[in-house]
Structure formats: structure tokens, C-alpha cells
């Protein structure tokens, strides 16, 4: 309630966990899948520009494939949005699909450890981007202010630009969004560097399972959010 009031109930907490997931998965993708973002498309558009401009170390094939995959995932989420009533039910369904897609990524990195520009590594990046496209579209539909699960630029801007007339809830929401993404990136980087991609994907699956289970439980006993 403290994060977003009665209208959104527990949804902000669940979206913050998904923001943490974003940090972890972008750490994986940037560090081992070919210097590309699979969740933050603002960054990936810039990376695509670097690749077009001929900057070394950036793959145009990978960045463009990820962009297309992200859009496909967002389009698939639009299909769900049109057919599933209620924000909680939509979140539960999307997280289940996201979990399955990222479980496939886990299997791929275990069987074929990431090698930049290899077919298996590109497949992992593409599948992960589809999952994150779905997550972003669903987060947009759930529409908790400042909690998009991926982009925190506007949240950071709001923290300083609107400081004199923002509510305590808005300040807390924005700060938590930034810190969740940062924490995910830190944890993801540590796991990738010390243990490997599989452990980072494993953590993501645990977090998604927690979100899905929480949404399911809330729906069964009566959600604390509207719509």
C-alpha cells in the first residue's frame, strides 16, 4: 500500500521483482551474449547505432535480431492483453510464459556455454528478448506509475525534478525502481563473473516463480488491487 496506494495493492512489489529480473538478464546479455541489451531497448537502439557505425565489438546481426524479437514478444503480450481480463490474471499468465522461455535459455547455456556470435548464443539472446518484450508490454498494461520494469530514466528525472510536489509514495516508487534495477545488475554481474550464466538464469527463474505464485495466491483469495 505504501508504494502505490489502494488502487494497486501488491502489484508494485511484484513489478519491482520483475525490475530486479531486468537488471539480472541485462547483465547476462551485455556481459556474455554479445554486448547487447535484451530488456532495455533504449540501450539496444544505441548499440545498434554503434554496430551500423562500424564500432568494434558490436554485432549488427545480434542487436537487430534482439530488437525484432523484443517487438514480437510485445506483440504476443498484446494478444494476451486483449483476451485476459484483470491485471493480476494477465501478470500471472505472462510470467508463466516468460518462465518457460527463460527456462529454455537456461538449458541452452548449460548445453552450449555462450560464445559470442554463435548460433546457440544468438538463440538465447533472441528468446530472452521475446520474454522481456512480453514483460515490458504487460508492465505497461498494468500501469503502476513509474514502474515499467525496465526503464528508470523518467523515474530518476522525477526524483529530482518533481521533488517539491511529489508525494511520498511517488518518491518511494521511483527510488525503489532505480534501486531494484541496480541491484539486479549488480547481482547478475557477480553471478556471471563468478559462477556463470546458468546460475544467473536460475536466479531469474526463482524470482519469476515467486511472482507467479504470489499473483496466483492473491487471485485465489481476492486481490488487494483494482481491476
C-alpha positions as CSV (number, residue, x, y, z in Angstrom):
1,X,0.0,0.0,0.0
2,X,2.8,2.4,0.8
3,X,4.2,2.2,-2.7
4,X,1.1,2.9,-4.7
5,X,-2.0,3.1,-2.6
6,X,-5.1,1.0,-2.5
7,X,-5.7,1.0,-6.3
8,X,-2.5,-1.0,-7.0
9,X,-2.2,-3.0,-3.8
10,X,0.6,-5.6,-4.1
11,X,1.3,-5.1,-7.8
12,X,4.1,-2.5,-7.2
13,X,6.1,-5.1,-5.2
14,X,5.6,-7.7,-7.9
15,X,6.7,-5.2,-10.6
16,X,9.8,-4.3,-8.6
17,X,10.8,-8.0,-8.6
18,X,10.4,-8.0,-12.3
19,X,12.6,-4.9,-12.4
20,X,15.2,-6.9,-10.5
21,X,14.9,-9.6,-13.1
22,X,15.5,-7.0,-15.8
23,X,18.8,-6.0,-14.2
24,X,20.0,-9.6,-13.9
25,X,19.1,-10.5,-17.5
26,X,20.6,-7.4,-19.0
27,X,23.8,-8.2,-17.0
28,X,23.8,-11.6,-18.7
29,X,23.1,-10.3,-22.1
30,X,25.6,-7.4,-22.0
31,X,28.4,-9.4,-20.5
32,X,28.1,-12.7,-22.3
33,X,25.6,-12.7,-25.2
34,X,27.4,-10.2,-27.4
35,X,27.3,-6.7,-25.8
36,X,23.6,-6.3,-26.3
37,X,20.6,-5.5,-24.1
38,X,17.6,-7.9,-24.3
39,X,15.4,-5.8,-22.0
40,X,16.5,-2.2,-22.3
41,X,15.6,-1.3,-25.8
42,X,16.8,2.3,-25.5
43,X,20.3,0.9,-24.9
44,X,19.9,-1.6,-27.6
45,X,18.9,1.0,-30.2
46,X,22.1,2.9,-29.3
47,X,24.1,-0.3,-29.6
48,X,22.5,-1.0,-33.0
49,X,23.7,2.5,-34.0
50,X,27.2,1.7,-32.8
51,X,27.1,-1.5,-34.9
52,X,25.9,0.3,-38.0
53,X,28.6,2.9,-37.5
54,X,31.3,0.1,-37.5
55,X,32.3,0.4,-33.9
56,X,34.3,-2.8,-33.0
57,X,32.8,-5.4,-30.7
58,X,29.2,-4.8,-31.6
59,X,27.2,-7.2,-33.8
60,X,24.6,-5.7,-36.1
61,X,23.0,-9.2,-36.6
62,X,22.6,-9.7,-32.8
63,X,21.3,-6.3,-32.0
64,X,18.8,-6.3,-34.9
65,X,17.7,-9.8,-34.0
66,X,17.1,-8.8,-30.4
67,X,15.1,-5.7,-31.5
68,X,12.8,-7.8,-33.7
69,X,12.4,-10.5,-31.0
70,X,11.5,-7.9,-28.4
71,X,8.8,-6.5,-30.7
72,X,7.5,-10.0,-31.3
73,X,7.3,-10.6,-27.6
74,X,5.5,-7.3,-27.1
75,X,3.1,-8.2,-29.9
76,X,2.4,-11.6,-28.2
77,X,1.7,-9.8,-25.0
78,X,-0.8,-7.6,-26.8
79,X,-2.6,-10.8,-27.8
80,X,-2.8,-11.8,-24.1
81,X,-3.9,-8.3,-23.1
82,X,-6.8,-8.5,-25.5
83,X,-8.0,-11.8,-24.1
84,X,-7.3,-11.9,-20.4
85,X,-9.4,-9.8,-18.0
86,X,-7.8,-8.3,-14.9
87,X,-4.3,-7.1,-14.3
88,X,-3.5,-9.9,-11.9
89,X,-4.6,-12.7,-14.2
90,X,-2.6,-11.0,-17.0
91,X,0.5,-10.8,-14.9
92,X,0.2,-14.5,-13.9
93,X,-0.2,-15.7,-17.5
94,X,2.7,-13.5,-18.8
95,X,5.1,-14.6,-16.0
96,X,4.3,-18.3,-16.7
97,X,5.2,-17.9,-20.4
98,X,8.2,-15.8,-19.5
99,X,9.4,-18.5,-17.1
100,X,9.1,-21.2,-19.8
101,X,11.0,-19.1,-22.3
102,X,13.8,-18.3,-19.9
103,X,14.0,-21.9,-18.8
104,X,14.8,-22.7,-22.4
105,X,17.6,-20.1,-22.2
106,X,18.9,-21.9,-19.1
107,X,19.0,-25.2,-20.9
108,X,20.7,-23.7,-23.9
109,X,23.5,-22.0,-21.8
110,X,24.1,-25.3,-19.9
111,X,24.4,-27.3,-23.1
112,X,26.1,-24.6,-25.2
113,X,28.1,-22.2,-23.0
114,X,27.9,-18.7,-24.5
115,X,30.2,-17.9,-27.4
116,X,29.7,-14.5,-29.0
117,X,28.1,-14.7,-32.5
118,X,27.5,-18.5,-32.2
119,X,24.0,-19.7,-33.2
120,X,23.2,-21.0,-29.7
121,X,24.2,-17.7,-28.1
122,X,22.1,-15.8,-30.6
123,X,19.2,-18.1,-29.9
124,X,19.5,-17.4,-26.2
125,X,19.5,-13.6,-26.8
126,X,16.5,-13.8,-29.1
127,X,14.4,-16.0,-26.8
128,X,15.3,-13.8,-23.8
129,X,14.3,-10.7,-25.8
130,X,10.9,-12.2,-26.6
131,X,10.4,-12.8,-22.9
132,X,11.4,-9.3,-22.0
133,X,9.2,-7.8,-24.7
134,X,6.2,-9.6,-23.1
135,X,7.2,-8.4,-19.7
136,X,7.5,-4.8,-20.8
137,X,4.2,-4.8,-22.6
138,X,2.4,-6.4,-19.6
139,X,4.1,-3.9,-17.2
140,X,2.8,-1.1,-19.4
141,X,-0.7,-2.5,-19.3
142,X,-0.7,-3.0,-15.5
143,X,0.2,0.7,-15.4
144,X,1.6,1.3,-11.9
145,X,3.1,4.8,-12.1
146,X,7.0,4.8,-12.5
147,X,7.2,1.0,-12.6
148,X,7.8,-0.1,-16.2
149,X,10.1,-3.0,-15.1
150,X,12.9,-1.8,-17.5
151,X,13.4,1.9,-18.0
152,X,14.2,4.1,-15.0
153,X,15.3,7.3,-16.7
154,X,12.0,9.0,-16.1
155,X,11.9,7.7,-12.5
156,X,15.3,9.3,-11.9
157,X,14.3,12.5,-13.5
158,X,11.1,12.6,-11.4
159,X,13.1,12.1,-8.2
160,X,14.9,15.4,-8.7
161,X,12.7,17.4,-11.0
162,X,9.5,16.9,-9.1
163,X,10.9,16.8,-5.6
164,X,8.9,19.8,-4.3
165,X,5.4,18.5,-5.3
166,X,5.8,14.7,-5.4
167,X,4.0,12.5,-2.8
168,X,6.0,10.3,-0.5
169,X,4.6,7.3,-2.4
170,X,5.9,8.6,-5.8
171,X,9.3,9.3,-4.3
172,X,9.5,5.8,-2.8
173,X,8.2,4.2,-6.0
174,X,10.8,5.9,-8.1
175,X,13.7,5.2,-5.7
176,X,12.7,1.6,-5.4
177,X,12.6,1.2,-9.2
178,X,16.1,2.6,-9.7
179,X,17.5,0.5,-6.8
180,X,15.8,-2.7,-8.0
181,X,17.3,-2.3,-11.5
182,X,20.7,-1.5,-10.0
183,X,20.6,-4.4,-7.5
184,X,19.6,-6.8,-10.3
185,X,22.5,-5.6,-12.5
186,X,25.0,-6.0,-9.6
187,X,23.8,-9.5,-8.7
188,X,23.7,-10.5,-12.3
189,X,27.2,-9.3,-12.9
190,X,28.6,-11.0,-9.8
191,X,26.9,-14.3,-10.7
192,X,28.0,-14.2,-14.4
193,X,31.6,-13.4,-13.4
194,X,32.0,-15.9,-10.5
195,X,29.6,-18.8,-11.2
196,X,28.3,-18.4,-14.8
197,X,25.3,-17.6,-16.9
198,X,23.3,-20.7,-15.8
199,X,23.3,-19.5,-12.1
200,X,22.0,-16.1,-13.2
201,X,19.3,-17.7,-15.3
202,X,18.5,-20.0,-12.3
203,X,18.0,-16.9,-10.1
204,X,15.7,-15.3,-12.6
205,X,13.5,-18.5,-12.7
206,X,13.3,-18.5,-9.0
207,X,12.2,-14.8,-8.9
208,X,9.7,-15.3,-11.7
209,X,8.3,-18.3,-9.9
210,X,7.8,-16.2,-6.8
211,X,6.0,-13.5,-8.7
212,X,3.7,-16.0,-10.5
213,X,3.0,-17.9,-7.2
214,X,2.2,-14.6,-5.4
215,X,-0.1,-13.4,-8.2
216,X,-1.9,-16.8,-8.2
217,X,-2.3,-16.8,-4.4
218,X,-3.6,-13.2,-4.4
219,X,-6.1,-14.0,-7.2
220,X,-7.5,-17.1,-5.3
221,X,-8.0,-15.3,-2.0
222,X,-9.1,-12.0,-3.5
223,X,-6.6,-9.5,-4.9
224,X,-5.8,-6.3,-3.0
225,X,-5.7,-4.2,-6.2
226,X,-8.3,-2.8,-8.5
227,X,-9.1,-4.3,-11.9
